[in-house]
Amino acid sequence: MARIVQKFGGTSVADTDRIRAVAEKVKREINVGNEVAVLLSAMSGVTNQLVAYVDDVSNLYDAREYDTVVSTGEQVTVGLLALVLQGMGIPARSWLGWQVPIRTDNVHSKARIKDIESAELDKRMKAGEVPVVAGFQGLSAENRVTTLGRGGTDTSAVALAVALGADRCDIYTDVDGVYTTDPRIVPHAKKLERVTYEEMLEMASLGTKVLQTRAVEMAMKHGQRIQVLSSFEDVPGTLVVDEDEIVEQELVSGIAYSRDEAKITLVSVRDQPGVAAAIFGPLSEASINVDMIVQSVSGDGESTDMTFTVAENDLERAVETLKALKDQLGCDDIMFDSNVVKVSVIGVGMHSHAGVAQTMFGALAEKGINIQVISTSEIKVSVLIDEEYMELALRSLHAAYGLDAK
């Protein structure tokens, strides 16, 4: 017997027929003797509609009331699934976040989980009951309903699996696993049987939408095994596991990309101590995250060009923030470009192999693709390139690292 937490997203519970299909997947695990808890999102599109209602009635809304409204979508799906399971002869009961309770901090609309009081759920599961838990929500120290922000259902599922001591957390989604790159762009992309927490974390943070970053961080911290698999096809998924569970590491496991990038260049900034702090301090205070950074010093050593990237939707605020600093920095010009994309090569095998970056640079050079900015970590190399070359870059790199499916 194993203990499994199953998470189903919005497309998986989009209507009552989908909810019946989810119930069949729950029943399958029950039939082989496993204990099962289920965690659900709202129906696809419902949360967006609830947010629209809030925006319609209030421009400067109370975040506590926002959470009260937006958290109701999951109440519908957990109740419906519990009813379907009961109709199939499976003991089941719905649970909202405050009923468990899932304890969070007091930061409404983007709360973080602090604790899950799982004793009652544990008792019910041992007695053969299936708890159907609302994702995305919890209870603050002030006994107010909170929501965890977009993608919070993945985080809820992993946290619940950890709290219940689950053997595995199955994340059901509209894809059937984690691929070496986007199969819509690279037809020869292949599904990975296993991927490490570290690789999945890099993939999630670099543009792969399969899992939410916070969920992977939590799984890695607690050693919680995750499986990503399809709600719509009965095929094996991808296991996200500790590095020790993968016998032979591939040099490169995947290639990710992100279109949500914009490049800013400050031309001829004074080259002196404190300038970087004067640039990035105000951006941080404006809650603008800076990613890739490159500095090129002029021949006279008195000025430098500073280039960095921000999220595309932060570009306008970043430029306005920097314009206010232009005289202070002695900056000749502020240039920016949103027609860029970040492409990243990821693999824990980089720990022990040289030449990964050179392969990347050589493959891009062969296709005439210019690299604008470079950043690295222990298990990834990222480059910024012109957006028009994204598909060519992905296909070229995928082939260069021998990732094309045979």
N, C-alpha and C positions, 0 to 999 in steps of 0.2 A: 504494500500500500504506500502510495505517495501522497503528499499534500501539495495541491496545485492552486495557484491564484491565476484566474483567467481575466484578462482585460479586453474589453471590446470598445472600439472608438465609434464616432458618430455615424460613419458610413455603414458600420456593422449592425447598427440598431436603427437604421434610417426609417423603418416602418414596421408594422406588426409582422409581416412575413419574414423580415430580417431577424426580428426578435425570436420568432419560432425557430429559425435556423440556428441562432445562438443557443437556444435551449437544447437542440439536438447535440451540439458540441459539448455542452455541460453533461448531458445524459451519457454520452460516450465515455467520458472520464469516470463517471459514477459507476457505470457498468463494469469497468475493469478493476473496481475496488478502491479508487482514489477518493480522498477527501477534497472537496472543491469549494473555493470561495470565488465569487465573480464580482468584478468591478466595472461599472459602465459609465460611458459618456452620455450626454444628451443626444437626441436624434440629430442627424446632420442638418445644419442650418438653423437649428432652434436657438442656440446660444447667440448667434449673430442677430436674430430677430429680437431676443430679449434685450440685448445691448442697445439695439435701435429704439426700442420702447423707452429705455432710460434716457437716451440722448434726446428723444422727442419731447419729453416732459420737463427736462432740466438740463441747462447748459453747465452749471456748476453743481453737480450732484454730490450728495453725501455718499461716500464710498461704502458706508455700512448698509445703506438702503440699496445701493447698486448690487452688492453681494446678495442681499435678500432676494432681489428679482432674478439675477442671472443664475443663481444656484438652483432654481426650480426645474430646469430642464431635465436634470438627472433624476429628480423625484418621479417623473413620469416613466422613464425607461426601467428603473429598478422595480417599480410597482408592477409594470406589465410583465417583465421577465419572471418575477416571483409568481404571478398568476399563471403564466404558461407552464412553468415547472410544476406547480401544484396540480395543474390539469393533467400532467403526464405521470402523476403519482410520485413525484419527487418532493420531499419536504423542503420548503424554501421560505425565506422571509427577507423582505427588503429592509435595508438599513440606510438612513441618511447619515451624513458626516457627524452631526451633533448627537446622534443616537449611539454611535459606536463607543465613545466619541473619538474623533480624530482631532487631537489638540494642535492648534497652530499658534503663531504669534498674532499680534494685533494689526498687522499691515494688510488692510483690506484691499481686495482685488489682485493681490500678488503675495498672499501669505505663504509662509514656509512651515512645514510640518515639524512639530517639536516632539510629539509622542502619539502613539496609538494604544488605547486601552483595549487590548484584544482578548482579555480573559473570557468574556461572555461569548464572543465569536468562536473562540477555541473550544469552549464547552459544547456549543451548538454543533460544530463540525464533527466532534468526536461522537455526538449522538446521531449523526447521519443527516443533519440539516445543511442546506446550502445557503450561506449568507450572500445576498445580492446587495452590494454596497455602492452607494453613489460616489463617483470619483469627483475630483476637481474642487472639493469643498471640505470644510472642517469647522471647528469651533474655537473661538478666541478665548483668552483668559477672562474677557468681559462677558462670556456666554453669548456672543453674537456669531451668526453664521459668517464664515469667511470663504473666499474662493482663492485658488492657487495660481491664477493667471493661465494664459493660453498654454496648452500642452500639459497642464497640471494633472490630468488623469493618468498619464504614464507614471508620474512621480507618485501619485496616490497608490497605484498598483504595486510598485516596487516597495514602497513603505509598508503597505499592508502585508506583502509577502514576507518581508523581514520580520515584522511584528508577529506573524503567525508561524514563523519558522518553516516556511514553505520550501519544498525541494526545488520548485521552479516557478517562475512567473512568466506565463505565456501572454505575449502582447499580440493580439489579433488586429490586423490592419488591412489595408487594401492592396498591399504588396505581399509576396510570399517569402520574403526574407531580405537579407542584406546582400547587395550585389557589389562586384568589384568597381562598378561605376554605374551611371544612369543607363539602363538598358534601352531607354527611349532614344538615346543619342548614340550609344555604341551597341549595336545589335549583338556583338560577340561577348558582351559582359556576361559573367557567370555568377551564379549564386554561391555564396560562401557557406560552407557547412558549419564552421565555427569562426568566431572573431573575438579578439581579446577586448576586455573593458577599455584599455587604453586606446586601442584602435577605434573602437566604436565611439568613444568620447571625442576623439579628434574628428571623426567623420560627422558626428552630430553637430559639432561646433563649427565645422567648415562647410556646411550646406546640405549634408545628407539629411532628409526629413523623416527617416524611418523611426527614430527614437528621439525623445526630448532629452536635452543635455543634462538637466537636473536629475532625471531618472537614471541615466547611466552613471552619473557621479555617485548617487546613493547606492546603486547596485555594486559598484566597484568598492566603495567604502565598507560594505557589509558582506561582500563576497556572495551576493545573491545572483544565482544563475537566471538568465533571461532567455526566452525563446521568442523570436520574431517570426510570425507565420500569418498566412492569409485566412481571412474570414470566408472567402469565396471559393477556395480550392483546397482539396484534401491532399496536400503535398507537404513533405518535410520543410521545416523552416531553417532559420539560422540561430545557433546557440551563441550567446554572449557570455564568455566564461573567463576565468583567470588564465593567465599566460601558461601556467603549469599544465593546464588541461589540453594544450595543443602540442602534440608530439614534435612536429617539424614545422618551424615557422617559415612562412614565405617572406622573401625579401621585401616585397611590396604587397599589401593586401587589397588596397583600393585607391581609387582616384576620385576625389570630391571636387565640387566646384560651387562657387557662390556668386550670384549675380548682384547680391545686395551690397555692392561696394562702390565707393567713390574715392577718387584720389585728389589730394590737395597738395600744392607745392607753394611754399613761401620762398620767393626769389630774393637772394642777396640779403639774408638776415645777418646781423652782426655776429661774428664768430667769437664769442666770449662767454665766460662762466655765467650761468643763470638764465641764458636765453631759452634753453629747452624747457626749464621750469616755467618761464614766463609764457611759453606757448601752450604747454600741455596742462598746466595748472588750471587756467580758466576754462579749458575744454572739459576737464574733469568736473569742475564746479557746475558746468552746464549739463552734466550727465551725458556727455558725449564720449563714447568709448573709441579710443584710437587703437588701431591694429598694427599694420605693417609700417615700419619707419626706416627711412634711409636718408643719410646726410652726405652731401658732397661739398667739400671745402674748396674754395677758389684758389687760384694760383698764388695770389698775394697773401693768403692766409688771414685776411681781415674780414671776409664774409663767407657765407655758406648758403647753399640751397637746402631746404628741409622739406622732404616729401613724406607723406604718410596717408593712411587710408582710414575712412570712417564708414559707418553704415550709410547707405544711400539716402535713407529717410532722415538722417542727421545732417546731411550736407549743407542745407540752407542755414540752419542754426550755427553750424561750425564756421561757415564763411562769415556770417554776421559777427560772431564772437571774435574772430581773428581780425576783421576790419577795424574793430575798436582798439586793437593792439598794434596796428600797423606802424604808427609813428614811434611807439615805445620800442618796437623791435628793430627799427631802422630798415624795414622791409620795402623793397622796390615794387613788388607786385604779389598778388595772390592769384594763383591759377588753380583751376579745378576741372575735373573730368569725371562724369558718372558713367561713361561708356567703357567701363572696364569690368573684368571678371577675375576672381581669384581661383586658381587651380592648384590643388594640393595632392601630393603623392604621400601615402600613409602606409606605414608598416613597422611592426615591432622588430622585424628582421634587420632594420637599419642600425640597431644597437651594435651589431657585430659585423657589419659589412660596409666597406668603403665603396665610393663610386656611384652612389644612388643619385646624388645631385648632378654629377657629370652626365649620367645617362639622360636625365631630364633635360638639362641644358642642351645637350647634343641633339636630342629628338626634336626640340622646339626650333633650334637653329636650322636643322635640315629642312624644316617646313617654312622657314623665313618668318618665324614668329618672334617678335621682339619682347624681351622681358623688361618690365618697367621697375618692379620692386621685388625683392626676395626676402623671405623670412624662414627660419628653421626652428625645429625643436628636435628632441632626441629621436622622435619617430615620425617626423613629417618634414617635407620641404614644400613651401608655398611660393607661388609666383603670381604677380599681377600682370595681366596681358590685356590687349585690346579685345573688347567684347566680340567683335566679328570673327575672331579666330578661336572661340571657345570650343566649338564642336571639333574642329580640326585638331586642336591641342589634345582633347580628351581621347580621340581615336588614335592619335600618334603615340601618346604616352602609354595607353592601354596595350598597344602592340609592342612598344619598346621594352616593357617590363614582362612580356610573355604572359599577359593576363587573358588574352583572347581565348574563349572557350574552344576546345578542340572538337 
